[in-house]
């Protein structure tokens, strides 16, 4: 059992994966904090709704809608 703990303490095979995971989590957290008080979510939903309506009925769309 002690041999296993010594090997786990010395080996660094998974270190890169852990570091990249922490970087991705940090970037996601910063992005979330930056946009949490904006209305970007409702604007995106409105935009996709317009796209869906234009795909469903191209005659009802104009270049400004």
C-alpha positions as CSV (number, residue, x, y, z in Angstrom):
1,X,0.0,0.0,0.0
2,X,2.8,2.4,0.8
3,X,4.4,1.6,-2.5
4,X,1.2,2.8,-4.3
5,X,1.2,6.1,-2.3
6,X,4.8,6.7,-3.1
7,X,4.2,6.1,-6.8
8,X,1.2,8.4,-6.9
9,X,3.2,11.1,-5.1
10,X,6.0,11.0,-7.6
11,X,4.2,10.4,-11.0
12,X,2.9,13.5,-12.8
13,X,1.0,11.9,-15.8
14,X,-2.3,13.6,-15.1
15,X,-0.9,17.0,-14.1
16,X,-1.4,18.6,-17.5
17,X,-5.1,17.5,-17.7
18,X,-5.8,19.0,-14.3
19,X,-4.1,22.3,-15.1
20,X,-6.1,22.6,-18.4
21,X,-9.3,21.8,-16.6
22,X,-8.6,24.5,-14.0
23,X,-7.9,27.0,-16.7
24,X,-11.1,26.2,-18.6
25,X,-13.1,26.5,-15.3
26,X,-11.5,29.8,-14.5
27,X,-12.2,31.2,-18.0
28,X,-15.8,30.0,-17.8
29,X,-16.2,31.6,-14.3
30,X,-14.8,35.0,-15.5
31,X,-17.1,34.9,-18.6
32,X,-20.2,34.1,-16.4
33,X,-19.4,36.9,-14.0
34,X,-18.9,39.3,-16.9
35,X,-22.3,38.6,-18.5
36,X,-24.5,37.6,-15.6
37,X,-26.1,41.1,-15.2
38,X,-26.6,41.7,-18.9
39,X,-29.7,40.8,-21.0
40,X,-27.6,38.9,-23.6
41,X,-29.6,35.7,-22.9
42,X,-32.9,37.2,-23.8
43,X,-31.4,38.9,-26.9
44,X,-30.0,35.6,-28.1
45,X,-33.3,33.9,-27.6
46,X,-35.1,36.7,-29.5
47,X,-32.5,36.4,-32.4
48,X,-32.9,32.6,-32.6
49,X,-36.7,33.0,-32.6
50,X,-36.4,35.4,-35.6
51,X,-34.2,32.9,-37.4
52,X,-36.6,30.1,-36.7
53,X,-39.5,32.2,-38.0
54,X,-37.6,33.2,-41.2
55,X,-36.7,29.5,-41.8
56,X,-40.3,28.5,-41.4
57,X,-41.7,31.3,-43.6
58,X,-39.1,33.0,-45.8
59,X,-41.8,35.4,-47.2
60,X,-42.5,36.9,-43.8
61,X,-38.8,37.9,-43.4
62,X,-37.1,41.1,-44.5
63,X,-33.5,42.1,-44.3
64,X,-34.2,44.3,-41.3
65,X,-36.1,41.8,-39.2
